Amino acid sequence: MVEVATLQSMQPLMQWVADLALYLVTLLPATQHAGGGTFAGAALLRNSHVLATIRELLVVARIWGLISNECLPTFLSTVSGYDVLPHLFRLITRIWLVSRESSVHDFEESIVDECYSLSAQVRVFSLYA
């Protein structure tokens, strides 16, 4: 069993991973409409190893959150009670599957729409601030 204090000290790492995942998910619609993406981080959307690692860390965050809520990432949402973490995991998984199985990286319109929808429901902070 991991001590609660240890888990709480990992919250900034879990927050950074969740913020990165959220940034990538909200970046997807822009890269699709801009012809492949010249945006910072767009190459990560095509890197199946990076996406797999983000997926694993989102699972770790969820598991640790069951032990202590203080280690969970926090989000500013426009929808009360909206649990962002499972939606992030599902979208990152769908993006990962495309990046793993295709060299073209054309995403279904439904994935793009869900990513766009998430960006309307959750505030995305700049990773460069």
Chimera marker file (.cmm) of the C-alpha trace (Angstrom):
<marker_set name="trace">
<marker id="1" x="0.000" y="0.000" z="0.000" r="1" g="1" b="0" radius="0.5"/>
<marker id="2" x="1.250" y="3.443" z="-0.912" r="1" g="1" b="0" radius="0.5"/>
<marker id="3" x="1.117" y="6.126" z="1.735" r="1" g="1" b="0" radius="0.5"/>
<marker id="4" x="-1.407" y="8.902" z="1.164" r="1" g="1" b="0" radius="0.5"/>
<marker id="5" x="1.296" y="11.558" z="1.590" r="1" g="1" b="0" radius="0.5"/>
<marker id="6" x="3.298" y="9.942" z="-1.212" r="1" g="1" b="0" radius="0.5"/>
<marker id="7" x="0.257" y="9.918" z="-3.477" r="1" g="1" b="0" radius="0.5"/>
<marker id="8" x="-0.475" y="13.552" z="-2.703" r="1" g="1" b="0" radius="0.5"/>
<marker id="9" x="3.087" y="14.480" z="-3.643" r="1" g="1" b="0" radius="0.5"/>
<marker id="10" x="2.453" y="12.949" z="-7.084" r="1" g="1" b="0" radius="0.5"/>
<marker id="11" x="-0.533" y="15.223" z="-7.788" r="1" g="1" b="0" radius="0.5"/>
<marker id="12" x="1.496" y="17.793" z="-9.774" r="1" g="1" b="0" radius="0.5"/>
<marker id="13" x="2.761" y="15.011" z="-12.069" r="1" g="1" b="0" radius="0.5"/>
<marker id="14" x="-0.749" y="13.630" z="-12.550" r="1" g="1" b="0" radius="0.5"/>
<marker id="15" x="-2.010" y="17.172" z="-13.204" r="1" g="1" b="0" radius="0.5"/>
<marker id="16" x="0.674" y="17.728" z="-15.845" r="1" g="1" b="0" radius="0.5"/>
<marker id="17" x="-0.147" y="14.426" z="-17.581" r="1" g="1" b="0" radius="0.5"/>
<marker id="18" x="-3.873" y="15.219" z="-17.564" r="1" g="1" b="0" radius="0.5"/>
<marker id="19" x="-3.229" y="18.747" z="-18.850" r="1" g="1" b="0" radius="0.5"/>
<marker id="20" x="-1.039" y="17.347" z="-21.641" r="1" g="1" b="0" radius="0.5"/>
<marker id="21" x="-3.723" y="14.805" z="-22.566" r="1" g="1" b="0" radius="0.5"/>
<marker id="22" x="-6.383" y="17.525" z="-22.557" r="1" g="1" b="0" radius="0.5"/>
<marker id="23" x="-4.193" y="19.784" z="-24.689" r="1" g="1" b="0" radius="0.5"/>
<marker id="24" x="-3.600" y="17.006" z="-27.232" r="1" g="1" b="0" radius="0.5"/>
<marker id="25" x="-7.281" y="16.078" z="-27.382" r="1" g="1" b="0" radius="0.5"/>
<marker id="26" x="-8.300" y="19.698" z="-27.969" r="1" g="1" b="0" radius="0.5"/>
<marker id="27" x="-5.485" y="20.122" z="-30.507" r="1" g="1" b="0" radius="0.5"/>
<marker id="28" x="-6.782" y="17.300" z="-32.706" r="1" g="1" b="0" radius="0.5"/>
<marker id="29" x="-9.607" y="19.253" z="-34.407" r="1" g="1" b="0" radius="0.5"/>
<marker id="30" x="-7.216" y="22.083" z="-35.268" r="1" g="1" b="0" radius="0.5"/>
<marker id="31" x="-4.652" y="19.720" z="-36.769" r="1" g="1" b="0" radius="0.5"/>
<marker id="32" x="-7.308" y="17.967" z="-38.849" r="1" g="1" b="0" radius="0.5"/>
<marker id="33" x="-8.568" y="21.232" z="-40.327" r="1" g="1" b="0" radius="0.5"/>
<marker id="34" x="-5.100" y="22.712" z="-40.823" r="1" g="1" b="0" radius="0.5"/>
<marker id="35" x="-3.840" y="19.853" z="-42.954" r="1" g="1" b="0" radius="0.5"/>
<marker id="36" x="-1.786" y="17.809" z="-40.534" r="1" g="1" b="0" radius="0.5"/>
<marker id="37" x="-0.665" y="20.241" z="-37.953" r="1" g="1" b="0" radius="0.5"/>
<marker id="38" x="2.065" y="22.735" z="-37.556" r="1" g="1" b="0" radius="0.5"/>
<marker id="39" x="0.992" y="23.296" z="-33.967" r="1" g="1" b="0" radius="0.5"/>
<marker id="40" x="3.218" y="22.657" z="-30.967" r="1" g="1" b="0" radius="0.5"/>
<marker id="41" x="2.702" y="19.051" z="-29.914" r="1" g="1" b="0" radius="0.5"/>
<marker id="42" x="0.930" y="17.942" z="-33.098" r="1" g="1" b="0" radius="0.5"/>
<marker id="43" x="3.570" y="15.259" z="-33.702" r="1" g="1" b="0" radius="0.5"/>
<marker id="44" x="2.627" y="13.666" z="-30.368" r="1" g="1" b="0" radius="0.5"/>
<marker id="45" x="-0.804" y="12.862" z="-31.810" r="1" g="1" b="0" radius="0.5"/>
<marker id="46" x="0.951" y="10.523" z="-34.253" r="1" g="1" b="0" radius="0.5"/>
<marker id="47" x="3.287" y="8.919" z="-31.719" r="1" g="1" b="0" radius="0.5"/>
<marker id="48" x="1.648" y="5.718" z="-30.485" r="1" g="1" b="0" radius="0.5"/>
<marker id="49" x="4.292" y="5.204" z="-27.773" r="1" g="1" b="0" radius="0.5"/>
<marker id="50" x="3.648" y="8.612" z="-26.228" r="1" g="1" b="0" radius="0.5"/>
<marker id="51" x="-0.114" y="8.125" z="-26.409" r="1" g="1" b="0" radius="0.5"/>
<marker id="52" x="0.181" y="4.671" z="-24.809" r="1" g="1" b="0" radius="0.5"/>
<marker id="53" x="2.210" y="6.138" z="-21.950" r="1" g="1" b="0" radius="0.5"/>
<marker id="54" x="-0.335" y="8.919" z="-21.417" r="1" g="1" b="0" radius="0.5"/>
<marker id="55" x="-3.132" y="6.308" z="-21.338" r="1" g="1" b="0" radius="0.5"/>
<marker id="56" x="-1.275" y="4.281" z="-18.713" r="1" g="1" b="0" radius="0.5"/>
<marker id="57" x="-0.626" y="7.333" z="-16.561" r="1" g="1" b="0" radius="0.5"/>
<marker id="58" x="-4.292" y="8.355" z="-16.745" r="1" g="1" b="0" radius="0.5"/>
<marker id="59" x="-5.175" y="4.894" z="-15.409" r="1" g="1" b="0" radius="0.5"/>
<marker id="60" x="-2.621" y="5.294" z="-12.626" r="1" g="1" b="0" radius="0.5"/>
<marker id="61" x="-4.146" y="8.677" z="-11.746" r="1" g="1" b="0" radius="0.5"/>
<marker id="62" x="-7.622" y="7.119" z="-11.554" r="1" g="1" b="0" radius="0.5"/>
<marker id="63" x="-6.425" y="4.243" z="-9.362" r="1" g="1" b="0" radius="0.5"/>
<marker id="64" x="-4.534" y="6.543" z="-7.035" r="1" g="1" b="0" radius="0.5"/>
<marker id="65" x="-7.603" y="8.768" z="-6.903" r="1" g="1" b="0" radius="0.5"/>
<marker id="66" x="-9.549" y="5.871" z="-5.445" r="1" g="1" b="0" radius="0.5"/>
<marker id="67" x="-7.080" y="5.847" z="-2.559" r="1" g="1" b="0" radius="0.5"/>
<marker id="68" x="-6.846" y="9.623" z="-2.145" r="1" g="1" b="0" radius="0.5"/>
<marker id="69" x="-8.845" y="12.283" z="-3.989" r="1" g="1" b="0" radius="0.5"/>
<marker id="70" x="-6.069" y="14.779" z="-3.316" r="1" g="1" b="0" radius="0.5"/>
<marker id="71" x="-3.840" y="13.212" z="-5.956" r="1" g="1" b="0" radius="0.5"/>
<marker id="72" x="-6.420" y="13.499" z="-8.754" r="1" g="1" b="0" radius="0.5"/>
<marker id="73" x="-5.942" y="16.151" z="-11.415" r="1" g="1" b="0" radius="0.5"/>
<marker id="74" x="-8.396" y="19.021" z="-11.275" r="1" g="1" b="0" radius="0.5"/>
<marker id="75" x="-10.231" y="20.628" z="-14.169" r="1" g="1" b="0" radius="0.5"/>
<marker id="76" x="-12.382" y="23.706" z="-14.628" r="1" g="1" b="0" radius="0.5"/>
<marker id="77" x="-15.548" y="22.476" z="-16.274" r="1" g="1" b="0" radius="0.5"/>
<marker id="78" x="-18.609" y="24.310" z="-17.510" r="1" g="1" b="0" radius="0.5"/>
<marker id="79" x="-20.715" y="21.265" z="-16.608" r="1" g="1" b="0" radius="0.5"/>
<marker id="80" x="-21.313" y="20.559" z="-12.923" r="1" g="1" b="0" radius="0.5"/>
<marker id="81" x="-20.153" y="17.105" z="-11.827" r="1" g="1" b="0" radius="0.5"/>
<marker id="82" x="-18.505" y="16.344" z="-15.173" r="1" g="1" b="0" radius="0.5"/>
<marker id="83" x="-15.787" y="13.701" z="-14.710" r="1" g="1" b="0" radius="0.5"/>
<marker id="84" x="-13.143" y="14.622" z="-17.280" r="1" g="1" b="0" radius="0.5"/>
<marker id="85" x="-10.685" y="11.777" z="-16.648" r="1" g="1" b="0" radius="0.5"/>
<marker id="86" x="-12.711" y="8.925" z="-18.210" r="1" g="1" b="0" radius="0.5"/>
<marker id="87" x="-13.517" y="11.050" z="-21.256" r="1" g="1" b="0" radius="0.5"/>
<marker id="88" x="-9.863" y="11.944" z="-21.667" r="1" g="1" b="0" radius="0.5"/>
<marker id="89" x="-8.878" y="8.302" z="-21.395" r="1" g="1" b="0" radius="0.5"/>
<marker id="90" x="-11.461" y="7.222" z="-23.979" r="1" g="1" b="0" radius="0.5"/>
<marker id="91" x="-10.438" y="9.920" z="-26.466" r="1" g="1" b="0" radius="0.5"/>
<marker id="92" x="-6.708" y="9.322" z="-25.993" r="1" g="1" b="0" radius="0.5"/>
<marker id="93" x="-7.382" y="5.604" z="-26.522" r="1" g="1" b="0" radius="0.5"/>
<marker id="94" x="-9.236" y="6.266" z="-29.771" r="1" g="1" b="0" radius="0.5"/>
<marker id="95" x="-6.447" y="8.566" z="-31.002" r="1" g="1" b="0" radius="0.5"/>
<marker id="96" x="-3.855" y="5.974" z="-29.953" r="1" g="1" b="0" radius="0.5"/>
<marker id="97" x="-5.649" y="3.231" z="-31.900" r="1" g="1" b="0" radius="0.5"/>
<marker id="98" x="-5.595" y="5.342" z="-35.061" r="1" g="1" b="0" radius="0.5"/>
<marker id="99" x="-1.930" y="6.259" z="-34.582" r="1" g="1" b="0" radius="0.5"/>
<marker id="100" x="-1.023" y="2.621" z="-33.977" r="1" g="1" b="0" radius="0.5"/>
<marker id="101" x="-2.944" y="1.158" z="-36.892" r="1" g="1" b="0" radius="0.5"/>
<marker id="102" x="-2.565" y="3.761" z="-39.617" r="1" g="1" b="0" radius="0.5"/>
<marker id="103" x="0.294" y="5.662" z="-41.156" r="1" g="1" b="0" radius="0.5"/>
<marker id="104" x="-2.109" y="8.221" z="-42.640" r="1" g="1" b="0" radius="0.5"/>
<marker id="105" x="-3.629" y="9.318" z="-39.291" r="1" g="1" b="0" radius="0.5"/>
<marker id="106" x="-6.995" y="10.304" z="-40.651" r="1" g="1" b="0" radius="0.5"/>
<marker id="107" x="-9.372" y="10.497" z="-37.740" r="1" g="1" b="0" radius="0.5"/>
<marker id="108" x="-13.069" y="9.747" z="-37.985" r="1" g="1" b="0" radius="0.5"/>
<marker id="109" x="-15.257" y="12.806" z="-37.817" r="1" g="1" b="0" radius="0.5"/>
<marker id="110" x="-16.853" y="11.441" z="-34.623" r="1" g="1" b="0" radius="0.5"/>
<marker id="111" x="-13.474" y="11.539" z="-32.820" r="1" g="1" b="0" radius="0.5"/>
<marker id="112" x="-12.848" y="15.088" z="-33.996" r="1" g="1" b="0" radius="0.5"/>
<marker id="113" x="-16.348" y="16.127" z="-32.897" r="1" g="1" b="0" radius="0.5"/>
<marker id="114" x="-15.894" y="14.578" z="-29.429" r="1" g="1" b="0" radius="0.5"/>
<marker id="115" x="-12.544" y="16.312" z="-29.006" r="1" g="1" b="0" radius="0.5"/>
<marker id="116" x="-14.098" y="19.611" z="-30.026" r="1" g="1" b="0" radius="0.5"/>
<marker id="117" x="-17.006" y="19.020" z="-27.641" r="1" g="1" b="0" radius="0.5"/>
<marker id="118" x="-14.642" y="18.328" z="-24.745" r="1" g="1" b="0" radius="0.5"/>
<marker id="119" x="-12.812" y="21.596" z="-25.379" r="1" g="1" b="0" radius="0.5"/>
<marker id="120" x="-16.141" y="23.414" z="-25.010" r="1" g="1" b="0" radius="0.5"/>
<marker id="121" x="-16.815" y="21.741" z="-21.647" r="1" g="1" b="0" radius="0.5"/>
<marker id="122" x="-13.391" y="21.974" z="-19.997" r="1" g="1" b="0" radius="0.5"/>
<marker id="123" x="-10.984" y="24.889" z="-19.759" r="1" g="1" b="0" radius="0.5"/>
<marker id="124" x="-7.658" y="24.076" z="-21.376" r="1" g="1" b="0" radius="0.5"/>
<marker id="125" x="-4.633" y="25.764" z="-19.883" r="1" g="1" b="0" radius="0.5"/>
<marker id="126" x="-1.641" y="26.656" z="-21.979" r="1" g="1" b="0" radius="0.5"/>
<marker id="127" x="1.278" y="24.297" z="-21.468" r="1" g="1" b="0" radius="0.5"/>
<marker id="128" x="3.651" y="27.189" z="-22.092" r="1" g="1" b="0" radius="0.5"/>
<marker id="129" x="2.498" y="29.491" z="-19.301" r="1" g="1" b="0" radius="0.5"/>
<link id1="1" id2="2" r="1" g="1" b="0" radius="0.2"/>
<link id1="2" id2="3" r="1" g="1" b="0" radius="0.2"/>
<link id1="3" id2="4" r="1" g="1" b="0" radius="0.2"/>
<link id1="4" id2="5" r="1" g="1" b="0" radius="0.2"/>
<link id1="5" id2="6" r="1" g="1" b="0" radius="0.2"/>
<link id1="6" id2="7" r="1" g="1" b="0" radius="0.2"/>
<link id1="7" id2="8" r="1" g="1" b="0" radius="0.2"/>
<link id1="8" id2="9" r="1" g="1" b="0" radius="0.2"/>
<link id1="9" id2="10" r="1" g="1" b="0" radius="0.2"/>
<link id1="10" id2="11" r="1" g="1" b="0" radius="0.2"/>
<link id1="11" id2="12" r="1" g="1" b="0" radius="0.2"/>
<link id1="12" id2="13" r="1" g="1" b="0" radius="0.2"/>
<link id1="13" id2="14" r="1" g="1" b="0" radius="0.2"/>
<link id1="14" id2="15" r="1" g="1" b="0" radius="0.2"/>
<link id1="15" id2="16" r="1" g="1" b="0" radius="0.2"/>
<link id1="16" id2="17" r="1" g="1" b="0" radius="0.2"/>
<link id1="17" id2="18" r="1" g="1" b="0" radius="0.2"/>
<link id1="18" id2="19" r="1" g="1" b="0" radius="0.2"/>
<link id1="19" id2="20" r="1" g="1" b="0" radius="0.2"/>
<link id1="20" id2="21" r="1" g="1" b="0" radius="0.2"/>
<link id1="21" id2="22" r="1" g="1" b="0" radius="0.2"/>
<link id1="22" id2="23" r="1" g="1" b="0" radius="0.2"/>
<link id1="23" id2="24" r="1" g="1" b="0" radius="0.2"/>
<link id1="24" id2="25" r="1" g="1" b="0" radius="0.2"/>
<link id1="25" id2="26" r="1" g="1" b="0" radius="0.2"/>
<link id1="26" id2="27" r="1" g="1" b="0" radius="0.2"/>
<link id1="27" id2="28" r="1" g="1" b="0" radius="0.2"/>
<link id1="28" id2="29" r="1" g="1" b="0" radius="0.2"/>
<link id1="29" id2="30" r="1" g="1" b="0" radius="0.2"/>
<link id1="30" id2="31" r="1" g="1" b="0" radius="0.2"/>
<link id1="31" id2="32" r="1" g="1" b="0" radius="0.2"/>
<link id1="32" id2="33" r="1" g="1" b="0" radius="0.2"/>
<link id1="33" id2="34" r="1" g="1" b="0" radius="0.2"/>
<link id1="34" id2="35" r="1" g="1" b="0" radius="0.2"/>
<link id1="35" id2="36" r="1" g="1" b="0" radius="0.2"/>
<link id1="36" id2="37" r="1" g="1" b="0" radius="0.2"/>
<link id1="37" id2="38" r="1" g="1" b="0" radius="0.2"/>
<link id1="38" id2="39" r="1" g="1" b="0" radius="0.2"/>
<link id1="39" id2="40" r="1" g="1" b="0" radius="0.2"/>
<link id1="40" id2="41" r="1" g="1" b="0" radius="0.2"/>
<link id1="41" id2="42" r="1" g="1" b="0" radius="0.2"/>
<link id1="42" id2="43" r="1" g="1" b="0" radius="0.2"/>
<link id1="43" id2="44" r="1" g="1" b="0" radius="0.2"/>
<link id1="44" id2="45" r="1" g="1" b="0" radius="0.2"/>
<link id1="45" id2="46" r="1" g="1" b="0" radius="0.2"/>
<link id1="46" id2="47" r="1" g="1" b="0" radius="0.2"/>
<link id1="47" id2="48" r="1" g="1" b="0" radius="0.2"/>
<link id1="48" id2="49" r="1" g="1" b="0" radius="0.2"/>
<link id1="49" id2="50" r="1" g="1" b="0" radius="0.2"/>
<link id1="50" id2="51" r="1" g="1" b="0" radius="0.2"/>
<link id1="51" id2="52" r="1" g="1" b="0" radius="0.2"/>
<link id1="52" id2="53" r="1" g="1" b="0" radius="0.2"/>
<link id1="53" id2="54" r="1" g="1" b="0" radius="0.2"/>
<link id1="54" id2="55" r="1" g="1" b="0" radius="0.2"/>
<link id1="55" id2="56" r="1" g="1" b="0" radius="0.2"/>
<link id1="56" id2="57" r="1" g="1" b="0" radius="0.2"/>
<link id1="57" id2="58" r="1" g="1" b="0" radius="0.2"/>
<link id1="58" id2="59" r="1" g="1" b="0" radius="0.2"/>
<link id1="59" id2="60" r="1" g="1" b="0" radius="0.2"/>
<link id1="60" id2="61" r="1" g="1" b="0" radius="0.2"/>
<link id1="61" id2="62" r="1" g="1" b="0" radius="0.2"/>
<link id1="62" id2="63" r="1" g="1" b="0" radius="0.2"/>
<link id1="63" id2="64" r="1" g="1" b="0" radius="0.2"/>
<link id1="64" id2="65" r="1" g="1" b="0" radius="0.2"/>
<link id1="65" id2="66" r="1" g="1" b="0" radius="0.2"/>
<link id1="66" id2="67" r="1" g="1" b="0" radius="0.2"/>
<link id1="67" id2="68" r="1" g="1" b="0" radius="0.2"/>
<link id1="68" id2="69" r="1" g="1" b="0" radius="0.2"/>
<link id1="69" id2="70" r="1" g="1" b="0" radius="0.2"/>
<link id1="70" id2="71" r="1" g="1" b="0" radius="0.2"/>
<link id1="71" id2="72" r="1" g="1" b="0" radius="0.2"/>
<link id1="72" id2="73" r="1" g="1" b="0" radius="0.2"/>
<link id1="73" id2="74" r="1" g="1" b="0" radius="0.2"/>
<link id1="74" id2="75" r="1" g="1" b="0" radius="0.2"/>
<link id1="75" id2="76" r="1" g="1" b="0" radius="0.2"/>
<link id1="76" id2="77" r="1" g="1" b="0" radius="0.2"/>
<link id1="77" id2="78" r="1" g="1" b="0" radius="0.2"/>
<link id1="78" id2="79" r="1" g="1" b="0" radius="0.2"/>
<link id1="79" id2="80" r="1" g="1" b="0" radius="0.2"/>
<link id1="80" id2="81" r="1" g="1" b="0" radius="0.2"/>
<link id1="81" id2="82" r="1" g="1" b="0" radius="0.2"/>
<link id1="82" id2="83" r="1" g="1" b="0" radius="0.2"/>
<link id1="83" id2="84" r="1" g="1" b="0" radius="0.2"/>
<link id1="84" id2="85" r="1" g="1" b="0" radius="0.2"/>
<link id1="85" id2="86" r="1" g="1" b="0" radius="0.2"/>
<link id1="86" id2="87" r="1" g="1" b="0" radius="0.2"/>
<link id1="87" id2="88" r="1" g="1" b="0" radius="0.2"/>
<link id1="88" id2="89" r="1" g="1" b="0" radius="0.2"/>
<link id1="89" id2="90" r="1" g="1" b="0" radius="0.2"/>
<link id1="90" id2="91" r="1" g="1" b="0" radius="0.2"/>
<link id1="91" id2="92" r="1" g="1" b="0" radius="0.2"/>
<link id1="92" id2="93" r="1" g="1" b="0" radius="0.2"/>
<link id1="93" id2="94" r="1" g="1" b="0" radius="0.2"/>
<link id1="94" id2="95" r="1" g="1" b="0" radius="0.2"/>
<link id1="95" id2="96" r="1" g="1" b="0" radius="0.2"/>
<link id1="96" id2="97" r="1" g="1" b="0" radius="0.2"/>
<link id1="97" id2="98" r="1" g="1" b="0" radius="0.2"/>
<link id1="98" id2="99" r="1" g="1" b="0" radius="0.2"/>
<link id1="99" id2="100" r="1" g="1" b="0" radius="0.2"/>
<link id1="100" id2="101" r="1" g="1" b="0" radius="0.2"/>
<link id1="101" id2="102" r="1" g="1" b="0" radius="0.2"/>
<link id1="102" id2="103" r="1" g="1" b="0" radius="0.2"/>
<link id1="103" id2="104" r="1" g="1" b="0" radius="0.2"/>
<link id1="104" id2="105" r="1" g="1" b="0" radius="0.2"/>
<link id1="105" id2="106" r="1" g="1" b="0" radius="0.2"/>
<link id1="106" id2="107" r="1" g="1" b="0" radius="0.2"/>
<link id1="107" id2="108" r="1" g="1" b="0" radius="0.2"/>
<link id1="108" id2="109" r="1" g="1" b="0" radius="0.2"/>
<link id1="109" id2="110" r="1" g="1" b="0" radius="0.2"/>
<link id1="110" id2="111" r="1" g="1" b="0" radius="0.2"/>
<link id1="111" id2="112" r="1" g="1" b="0" radius="0.2"/>
<link id1="112" id2="113" r="1" g="1" b="0" radius="0.2"/>
<link id1="113" id2="114" r="1" g="1" b="0" radius="0.2"/>
<link id1="114" id2="115" r="1" g="1" b="0" radius="0.2"/>
<link id1="115" id2="116" r="1" g="1" b="0" radius="0.2"/>
<link id1="116" id2="117" r="1" g="1" b="0" radius="0.2"/>
<link id1="117" id2="118" r="1" g="1" b="0" radius="0.2"/>
<link id1="118" id2="119" r="1" g="1" b="0" radius="0.2"/>
<link id1="119" id2="120" r="1" g="1" b="0" radius="0.2"/>
<link id1="120" id2="121" r="1" g="1" b="0" radius="0.2"/>
<link id1="121" id2="122" r="1" g="1" b="0" radius="0.2"/>
<link id1="122" id2="123" r="1" g="1" b="0" radius="0.2"/>
<link id1="123" id2="124" r="1" g="1" b="0" radius="0.2"/>
<link id1="124" id2="125" r="1" g="1" b="0" radius="0.2"/>
<link id1="125" id2="126" r="1" g="1" b="0" radius="0.2"/>
<link id1="126" id2="127" r="1" g="1" b="0" radius="0.2"/>
<link id1="127" id2="128" r="1" g="1" b="0" radius="0.2"/>
<link id1="128" id2="129" r="1" g="1" b="0" radius="0.2"/>
</marker_set>
